[in-house]
Amino acid sequence: MNVSEASPRTSAESKLSSAIGREQLVGVGGTLLLLALSIVALVSNVNWKLVAISWTAFGAMALGAPLGARAVASDHPLEPVWGYGLASGAMVTSTALFLVPQALSQNGRFGSLGIAAGFLLGYVGHTLGHRFTHLDVPIDHTAAELTIHALSAGAIIGAIYTAMPSLTSVLGVALVAHKAPAGYAAARRLASKGRSVTALLLPAAAVGLVALPVGIIGVAPSSGLRGLLFGVAAGVFLHVAVDLLPECTTGSETCPADFEGDAHQLQDRLRTHAALSSVVGGVVVVLMWLLVG
């Protein structure tokens, strides 16, 4: 093999290996920091509910991630469509049922502003994200968006849920309903690119990374700031959910297919399954919401 032909490939493999190593370091580092903060919070007599919420959020996303990574090995054409469809449908619905009402209940005006700002922030970050492929950054843009969402939500959770009289089943459903599907879909996207899903441990831990320090310090933000931050969290997450909806067009990442041959028939079939799977994902969340409501 010609040296000039081998060098670019070797360089690309080396860069990918280096990026994977940094992603793993970021994910494990976030988990260890969450563990340390949890110990400090318990020793400081911070309400134990904050620790429980932090680890429930972590567990929900960590549960979905390996399922998404494993699903990449499947070569069935409908598997990615149903995987992304169910996950994104559940994410969109849980955003509307759990995240948006939280933002608006804190402050209607600034909550609405935050939702718009968060959605556009997610879009801008995603659209300009290709530039970061040329930079030496330790995290994929999908993981970065989920981290921003979790950090924003964690700031308010730390300030508000410390005062909650008890943990509610609605809160548990809210966490699982959007964290687990997000973990699945994001892990599938990362694994399909050959990236490490360990990076998702950072957004999984991010709720606690902010909520626990806020609870320890005892910060009490104004209603406007609470609404704005919750709105940003909801908007960013909604963008991630919409971005992961299977499009089923040529070259689509979330609905990969070879449209050679009877392209229109295959495309129509995949689109039907994409629509059905996203609706089913939403209906599952609605049923969970009704059962605990």
Secondary structure, DSSP 8 states (H G I E B T S, - for coil): --HHHHHHHHHHHHHHHHHHHHHHHHHHHHHHHHHHHHHHHHHTT--HHHHHHHHHHHHHHHHHHHHHHHHTT---THHHHHHHHHHHHHHHHHIIIIIHHHHHHH-HHHHHHHHHHHHHHHHHHHHSGGGGGGS--SS-HHHHHHHHHHHHHHHHHHHHGGG-SS--HHHHHHHHHHHHHHHHHHHHHHHHTT--GGGGHHHHHHHHHHHHHHHHHT----HHHHHHHHHHHHHHHHHHHHHTS---STT-SSS-----SSHHHHHHHHHHHHHHHHHHHHHHHHHHHHHH-
